[in-house]
Amino acid sequence: MLEKLNKKSIKYKLRKRTIENLRKTLGLKGEGTKDSPIVIDDLGDVTVEISIVTKGLYLILKNLVISKLTIAGSQHVVIEECFIVDLELMECSGLTFRGNTILRIEQFLCRNCVYENNSILQKEYNKLVNDTRERRKFFFIWIFLVGGIINTILAVNSLVYSSLSWVSVIYMIMGVFLSIGMIYLSYLRYQINKIPPNTYLNFTIQEKSTFLNPSIKIV
């Protein structure tokens, strides 16, 4: 079933401009405001792959079969009554997931999102509520940060106590950029932790065999 879904997917990259174009071609409802969100609802038997990067527009996805849903740096998105094979979230806030069936999920630096009445596998539920991906990433971030600092120190010592070499210059550049990148990500996490945490309500925990049963019709 999963292979069939992925092969038939139609891809949509939802940015402000492309959403405006889709409003015309698909006849979407709404103006993209809080009182009149843009609604993508029930595309029939079509399976879609959707990438969303938008903060200014209010958007609702409803009654869709989605092989992969990626949401990055976005707000004001509501996902309702969808079948989602693969869900990936990054640096989002204020999202709502209500009444969906989700097979796989990864989230990173997401806060103030609401998950309500969704069906999900036990292992995916544990990953979600425990922020497993985020904890794992920041564990490696601190390792890389220490490595970057050590590289910088070694490069400085090499420049001070020996002649200039390409090796020391490369170590210096690597150490500086690695340290800056890791410090930035740590700062980003500090800032996003000021936002209220996610809310997890009334999950239905499913068995994998139920999701993959080919006799089940996806509506």
N, C-alpha and C positions, 0 to 999 in steps of 0.2 A: 504493500500500500504506500509506504513512504517513498519508494523509488518512483512510483507512478505519479504521486503528488508533485515531486520535484521536477520531473520531466515536463509536466504540463503547465508549469507556473508561468504566468505573465508578470513581468517585472515592472514595478512602479517606484520611481524615486520621487518622494513627495517633498518638494521644497516649495517655497512660497509661489514662485513663478509657475512651476509645473502643476501645482494644485489649482491655480487660476485657470490654466489651460484645460485641466480635467473637468473643471466645473462646466466648461462649455461643451466639451466632447461627450461627457457622460451625463450631463444634465444634473449635476450634484446640487443638493439643497444646501442652503445656508450661505452666510456672508463671511464666516470665519471669526465672528465676534462671540463674546461670552453668551449673549442672549440669542444668537443665531449661528451656532457652530456649523461648519461644513460637514455633511454626513455622506460617507461612502457605505452604502447599505445594499446587501444582497445582489451580488453580481451573477447569480445563477450557478451553473456548474463550473464556472471558471475558478481555477486555483491561482492565487496571486503570491508573488514575492514582493514585499514592501519594505522600503527604506525611508525613514522619516527623520528629517532634520529641520525643525521649525519651532520657534518660540512665540512668535507673535500671533499665530492663528489658533483658533479653537477648532479641534478636529475630532470626529467620531467615526470609528470603524465598527461596523455592525454586521453580524450574520455573514461572515466571510470565511472561506477556507484558505488559510495562509500557510504556505510551505516554509517561508522564513520571514520573520518580522524583526527588523532592526530599527531601534529608535535611539538616536544620539543627540545630546545637547538640546532636548526638547521639553516643552511644557504643554499643558492644556490638551492632552490627548486622552481620549476615552476609547477603550476597546471592550466591546460587548458581544457576547454570544458568538464568539468566533472559535474555529478549530485551528490551533496554531501548532505546527510541527516543531518549529525552532524559534525561540524568542531570545533576542539579545538586546540588552539595555545598557547604555553608557552615558553617565553624567546627565541624568534626567531628574526632574522633580515635578510633582503635581500630576502624575499620570494616574489613570483609573483603569483597573482590569476587573470586569464584572461578568460572571457567568460564562467564562471561557473554558475550553479544554486545551491544556498545554502539555506537550510531550517533553520538550527540553527547554530549559531556561538558564540564562546567564545574565547577571546584572553587576554593574561596576559603578560606584559612586552615584547611586540613585537614592533620593530621599523624598519624604512626604508623598509617596505613592500609595495608593489604596488597592489592595487585592481583596475581592469579595466574591464568595460563592463560585470559585474556580475549581475545576477538576485537574488533578496533577498527580504525577507519580510520587511515591514516598521519598525517593532519593532526591528528586528535583525540589520537593518541598523543603527538605532539610538544607539543601544548598541555598535556597532562596532566603529562608528566615535567618539562617546563620551567616549570611553574606560570605559564603565560602570563597567565591572567586576573588572578592575584594581583599579578604584576609590573606589569601595565598599570594596575590600580586604584591601587596605591600610588604610581605615577608621578604620576597625577592628584591623589592625596591630598596630596602635597607641594606641588603647584601651588596647590591650594585653601588649604592651610595658610599659605603665603606670602601669598596674596591676603587671607586673613582677618586676618593680622597687619598688613598694609599698610592695610586698611580701618580697623582699630582705631586705628592711629597717626594716620591722616588725621582720624578723628573726634575724637580727643583734641586734636589741633592746632586743629581747627575750634572746639571748645568753649573752648579757652584763649584763642585770639587773635581770636575774633569772637563775635558774639552767638549765643545758643542757637537752633538751628533743628531742624525735624523731620528734615531731611536728615542732619545730623550725628548725631542720635540713632539714626536707622535704620542708618547706617553703623556706629555703635558696636555696636548689637545684633547686626547681621549678622556683624561681625568677631569678636566675642566667641564667639558660638555656633558659627561655622564653625571657629574655632581650637580650641575645646574638643572638637568632634566629631572633628576630624582628629587631635588629640593622643591622644584615647581610642583611635582605631583603630590608631594607631602603637604605643601601649602594648599593645594586644591582640595585635598581631603579635609584639612583643617577647616577651610571655609565652608565646605558642603556639610560638615558635621554640625554646623550651627543651625541647619534646617531641621525641622522635626523629622523623626524616623518614619519609616514605612509602617503601614497598618495592614495586618493580615487577619482576615475574617472568614470563618465558615468554609474552609477548604474541604473538598471531597477528595480523599486519597484513593487513587485507582491502581489496579494491577496492570502491568505492561501487556499481558495477554489480552486484556479487554480493549486496549487501544489498537492493537495490531490485528484484531480479528477481522479478516477480509469480508465477513458476512455483514458487518455493521455498515449501514448507510450513513454517510456524512451529510447532514442537512444544514 
